[in-house]
Amino acid sequence: MLLDLDFDVSTGGLSPAEVPADAYHRIAQFLYREARLLDERRYADWQALWTADGMYWMPRAPGQQSPYDHISLFWEDRMLRDVRIRRLEHPRNWSQQPPTRSARLVGGVQVEGVDAGGNLVVHSVFQMTEWRKRQPRQLAGRYTHKLAAEGEGWRIRMKRVDLVNCDDVHDVFEGFV
């Protein structure tokens, strides 16, 4: 998946999406639940929110158009997310003693439209406080989710995390943003 150049990361050229108020509310609740699962370190439940081919992307440059043409902070498929989860949960992982704690605020949820693959493109903003190595760290930026409809709900096909300071020097990202 990492080198699948056909995986569509674009969020331009969207078809309009008519989203009734109740559907908008469910979409926002889905994003809030995702944030809560990460804050509570419920990684198996978080992984269950994804499609089998879902990709997690954190660009390294403002306005980066592709993970294939420029280095990214993250470009992870399910296997790499699983590897990171196993490391985070391993009892002998010294860098998680004590475990990283976090709290996220997600807001400004906007449904942008539907992409060529039929995925709903949703933007939101976030503020995250992380407590690691007895030090706080503040992260903020914009999330872009591509959500694939499944039954009455959705699964994450792609999550893009655009940090406001993506091109800065960062300490290690242990967990997921």
N, C-alpha and C positions, 0 to 999 in steps of 0.2 A: 504493500500500500504506500510506503513512504515515497517511492519513485513512480507512482501511478500518475503520469502527467495528464491523464484524462480526468482526474478528480477535480471537480469544479469548485474553486475557491472564490470565484468572483461574486460580487454582490451588486453588480450593475446590470442594466437592462432588465429590470424586474417587471413582471406583470403586476398590475394593481391587485390588492387583496382586500375584499370586503370582509371585515371581521366584526361580527356583532359583539355587543358589550359583554355578553356572557362568555364568549370564546376568548375575547381579549383578557378577561379576568382569569380564565383557566391558563392562558399562556403566561401571564405574569406570575401566577401561583406556581407554575412549572419551574420558572427561573428562580423564584424564591426558594423552592424546595431543593433545587440543585445546589444553591449556595449553602443551605442548611446542612445538606448531606456532607459537603466538603468540610464545613466548620466542625461538624460532629465526627469527622474522620470515618464516616460510614462509606468506605470506598466501594465495597461490593454493590451496595444499593446505587451508588453514583454510576458505576460502570453499567448497571442494568438500564440506565437512562439512554444509553448510546445505541446507535445502529451498529451492525457488525463491522461496517466499513468506516465508521465515524472517525474523524480526524480532529485533533486538538492542536491549535496553532497559536503561537505567540510571536508575531513579527519582531524583528530587530531594528527596523527602520520605520520612521513615520511614513504612512501612506504606502507601505510595501504592498505590491500587487500579487506577489507569488512567493511561495516557500521554495520554489525550484530555482529561482534566479538570484536569490540573495539569502545569506545565512539567516536563520531564525533562532530565537531563544528556545522555542519548542516547535517541533513538528512531529507529533506522536500518533501512531495508530493504536489499536487495542493492545497489541503485544507490548509496546513500550510503556503504555499506561499501566498494564499489569506488572511489569518489571518494577516500575517506580512504586507501585502500591505494595508489592512484596517487600521492597527495601524499607519503605516507611513503617510497615507493620512488624518488621523483624525485631524480636526482643533484644538482639545484640547490636542493633544499629546505634552506635555511640552518638551519632549526630542527632538522634531523636531521643536523647536522654537529657532532660525531660522532653516529651513529645511536643512538637510545634502545635500551638493553639492559634486559632484565627476567628475573626468575626467579620462578616461581609454585609455591606448595605448594597442592595441592588435597587435601582430606580430608573425613572425616565424610560420605561419600556415603550418602544415604538415598533409596530409591525410595518415593515418597509414594503413588502410585496412577496411575490412568489418567483423563484428562479426557474431556469429552463428545465431543471430536473423535478419540479413540483414541490420543492422544499420551501417552507415559509421562512423568510429572512426577518429576524427580529434583532433590533439594536437595543441596548440598555447601557447604563453607566454603573460603575461600581466604585466603592471605597472599601478597602480591605485593611484591617489591622492584623498583623501577624506577630505572635510572641514566640521567639526562638532564641535560644542561647541567652535567656534572661534579658533580651533586648527587644524593644518594639520596632516594627518596620511598617511603614505606611505605603500602600500601593493604591493607585487609582487609575482609572481608564474607562475604556468602552469595551463591552462584550458585543460580538456579533454571533448569533446562533443561526444555524440553518437547521430547521426542525422538519423532520419527516413525519407525516401523519401516520398514526397507527391506532386503529380503532377510534376511540373517543379521545385519544391523547396524542402525544408526540414522542419522538426519540430524537436525540441529538445526532445529526449527520456531520456537523462541523461546529466547533466552537473556536472563535478567534478572539484573542485577548490583546487589545491594543493598549499598552501602558502609556501614560502621558510622558513618561521618561524612558521609553523603550530603548533609546540609543545611549543611555547612561551606563556607567559601570555598576553592576549589581553584585550583591552577595549571592551565594548559591540559592537557587530556588529548590527547596526540598520538596514542598508539597505542590498542590495545584492552585492556580490563581483563579 
